[in-house]
Amino acid sequence: MVLKDEIQKILNDVESASSDEILGVIKQIQPQFRSKLTTEYLQGKIQKINDVSDDAEKKKQCKSLLPYFDWYLQGL
């Protein structure tokens, strides 16, 4: 599946997407940021989310990363 399609699938049904799916897509788009600061910020957020053991909290934190999906789609 193409990255754009993966993003659309998640955005169309966020509730059924797993936190692992969301983080997987974030990791794929992360290298496309031009700012090293943004890349490092995202790496910190990914690590923080991975450290969370509660799935509901993990999903909640992943949802805060969804604007990066919109950014990626707008850049296409």
CORUR-V656830 format. One record per backbone hydrogen bond with DSSP energy under -0.5 kcal/mol. NH is the residue of the N-H (numbers start at 1). CO is the residue of the C=O. Records with the same first field share a line. If there is no record, write none. Layout:
NH = CO ; CO
//
This chain:
6 = 2
7 = 3
8 = 4
9 = 5
10 = 6
11 = 7
12 = 8
13 = 9 ; 10
14 = 11
16 = 13
17 = 13 ; 14
22 = 18
23 = 19
24 = 20
25 = 21
26 = 22
27 = 23
28 = 24
29 = 25
30 = 26
31 = 27
32 = 29
33 = 30
36 = 34
39 = 35
40 = 36
41 = 37
42 = 38
43 = 39
44 = 40
45 = 41
46 = 42
47 = 43
48 = 44
49 = 45
50 = 46
51 = 47
52 = 48 ; 49
55 = 53
58 = 54
59 = 55
60 = 56
61 = 57
62 = 58
63 = 59
64 = 60 ; 61
65 = 62
66 = 63
68 = 65
69 = 66
70 = 66
71 = 67
72 = 68
73 = 69
74 = 70
75 = 71
76 = 73
//
